[in-house]
Amino acid sequence: MSEKSEQMIKEYRDRAGVDSDIDVRATAAARLWRTGERENRLAAEAIWKEIKYPKDIIEQMKRETSFPR
């Protein structure tokens, strides 16, 4: 996992209200995805794959945060 991904995960672990490691990682991945940057989106995809996050939720989130090309 990239340093940037690990940093995002640590940041969310430190916030109140997010207890589950999977939720922390999913939230960090969503933030990375929303930047629209290719490197961040690849990191988000890697996180989702690693935690086996539900594909339907991932696809819905991607549709809601897609950027015009």
CORZILIN-V11153 format. One record per run of one state. SS is the DSSP state (@ for helix, = for strand, . for the rest). FROM is the first residue (numbers start at 1). TO is the last residue. If there is no record, write none. Layout:
SS FROM TO
SS FROM TO
This chain:
. 1 2
@ 3 13
. 14 20
@ 21 34
. 35 37
@ 38 51
. 52 54
@ 55 64
. 65 69
